[in-house]
Protein backbone atom coordinates (compact mmCIF):
# COMPACT_ATOMS: atom_id res chain seq x y z
CA UNK A 1 0.00 0.00 0.00
CA UNK A 2 1.40 3.37 -0.94
CA UNK A 3 1.89 6.07 1.60
CA UNK A 4 -0.79 8.69 1.66
CA UNK A 5 0.33 12.23 2.28
CA UNK A 6 -2.13 14.24 4.26
CA UNK A 7 -2.12 17.96 4.64
CA UNK A 8 -2.16 18.98 8.26
CA UNK A 9 -1.52 22.06 10.26
CA UNK A 10 0.41 22.41 13.46
CA UNK A 11 -1.15 24.24 16.38
CA UNK A 12 1.01 27.28 15.65
CA UNK A 13 -0.11 27.41 12.02
CA UNK A 14 -3.75 27.22 13.07
CA UNK A 15 -3.20 29.99 15.61
CA UNK A 16 -1.60 32.16 12.92
CA UNK A 17 -4.56 31.58 10.60
CA UNK A 18 -6.99 32.45 13.38
CA UNK A 19 -5.08 35.63 14.20
CA UNK A 20 -5.06 36.72 10.55
CA UNK A 21 -8.86 36.57 10.48
CA UNK A 22 -9.24 38.87 13.51
CA UNK A 23 -10.23 42.49 13.16
CA UNK A 24 -7.74 45.07 14.43
CA UNK A 25 -9.77 45.51 17.61
CA UNK A 26 -9.91 41.73 18.21
CA UNK A 27 -6.17 41.47 17.55
CA UNK A 28 -5.43 44.21 20.09
CA UNK A 29 -7.67 42.53 22.66
CA UNK A 30 -5.97 39.17 22.02
CA UNK A 31 -2.51 40.74 22.23
CA UNK A 32 -3.29 42.53 25.47
CA UNK A 33 -4.60 39.30 27.00
CA UNK A 34 -1.45 37.43 25.95
CA UNK A 35 0.70 40.30 27.27
CA UNK A 36 -1.13 40.17 30.58
CA UNK A 37 -0.53 36.42 30.86
CA UNK A 38 3.20 37.01 30.31
CA UNK A 39 3.45 39.43 33.22
CA UNK A 40 5.15 38.21 36.41
CA UNK A 41 1.94 38.62 38.43
CA UNK A 42 -0.08 36.34 36.14
CA UNK A 43 1.84 33.22 37.14
CA UNK A 44 2.68 33.94 40.79
CA UNK A 45 6.11 35.37 39.94
CA UNK A 46 7.05 32.29 37.89
CA UNK A 47 8.19 32.58 34.25
CA UNK A 48 5.36 32.78 31.70
CA UNK A 49 4.08 29.65 30.00
CA UNK A 50 5.39 28.99 26.51
CA UNK A 51 1.91 29.11 24.99
CA UNK A 52 1.37 32.71 26.14
CA UNK A 53 4.80 33.81 24.94
CA UNK A 54 4.06 32.33 21.50
CA UNK A 55 0.61 33.97 21.38
CA UNK A 56 2.11 37.35 22.24
CA UNK A 57 4.81 36.92 19.59
CA UNK A 58 2.24 35.95 16.95
CA UNK A 59 0.02 38.91 17.83
CA UNK A 60 2.99 41.27 17.54
CA UNK A 61 4.02 39.80 14.19
CA UNK A 62 0.50 40.16 12.82
CA UNK A 63 0.18 43.74 14.09
CA UNK A 64 3.49 44.65 12.46
CA UNK A 65 2.43 42.93 9.22
CA UNK A 66 -0.76 44.99 9.13
CA UNK A 67 0.89 48.25 10.21
CA UNK A 68 4.38 48.42 8.68
CA UNK A 69 6.47 51.45 9.50
CA UNK A 70 4.47 52.49 12.55
CA UNK A 71 6.07 53.23 15.88
CA UNK A 72 6.35 50.42 18.40
CA UNK A 73 2.90 49.35 19.46
CA UNK A 74 1.54 49.04 22.95
CA UNK A 75 2.06 45.27 22.66
CA UNK A 76 5.84 45.78 22.52
CA UNK A 77 6.11 47.27 26.00
CA UNK A 78 6.57 43.89 27.64
CA UNK A 79 9.26 41.45 26.67
CA UNK A 80 8.89 37.71 27.05
CA UNK A 81 12.12 35.99 26.14
CA UNK A 82 12.95 32.31 26.08
CA UNK A 83 15.00 32.73 29.27
CA UNK A 84 11.82 33.76 31.07
CA UNK A 85 9.89 30.66 30.00
CA UNK A 86 9.27 27.99 32.59
CA UNK A 87 12.08 25.39 32.28
CA UNK A 88 9.64 22.48 32.01
CA UNK A 89 8.05 23.98 28.92
CA UNK A 90 11.12 25.41 27.23
CA UNK A 91 12.11 22.08 25.69
CA UNK A 92 8.65 20.96 24.64
CA UNK A 93 7.71 20.70 20.98
CA UNK A 94 4.77 22.53 19.48
N, C-alpha and C positions, 0 to 999 in steps of 0.2 A: 504494500500500500504506500502510495507516495505521501510525502509530508504536505500537509496543508498549512499554508501561511495565513495567519489571521491578522487582521489589523486591530491593534489594541492601543489604548492610551494609558499612560502612567497617571498616577494621581496628580502629579505636578502639571502634566499637560492638560488634564481636565480642569484643574484649578485655573490655569492660564486662559482656557477657553471661556470659562465662566466669568472671569474678571473682564475679558474683552467685551462681553455682552452687557456689562453694567453701564448705567448712565454715569456721568461725572459725579453727581451727588451720591449715588450708591457706592461708587469707587472711593470717594472721600470717606464715607461712613465706614466702609470695610477697612480702609487703611488706618483710620483712627482706632478702630476696634483692635486691629492687629498690633498697632503701636502701643496701645494700652496694655495688651497682654504681654508685651516685651518689657514692660517697666519692672523695676525691682520689686515694687509693692504687689504686683499681680501674682507673684509666685512665692510669697513669703521670703523675700530676699534671696531666693535661689535663682540661678540662671534661667533665662526663658526657654520654653520648649521649642524644639526644632521646627515644629509645624507653624508656630506663630512667627518665627523669624523668617521662614520661607514665605508665608503669606504677606508679611510686611514688605519683603524684597520684591515680590511679584506685583504688589500694589504700587510700589514706587516705580518699578520698570514701566508699568502700564501708564501711569500718570505722566512720566517723562516721554513716553512714546506719543501720547496724545498732545502734550504741551511742550514741544521742543523749544529750546532757547529761553524758557522762562527761568526766573530766579528759583532758587531752591524752595521746594514746597514745604508746607507745614509737616508733611510726613517725614521729612529728612532731619527733623530736629532731634530724633532719638536714634542711636546707633546700636544695632544688635549684631555683634560679630560672632564668629564661630567660637571664639574663646569664651564667650559668655554663655554658650549653650550648655545645657546639662550634660555631663560626661557620659551618662548612660545612653543619651540619644545621639550624641555627636557621631558615633560610628554606624548608626543604623542606615539602611538603604531606604530609598523612597520608592 
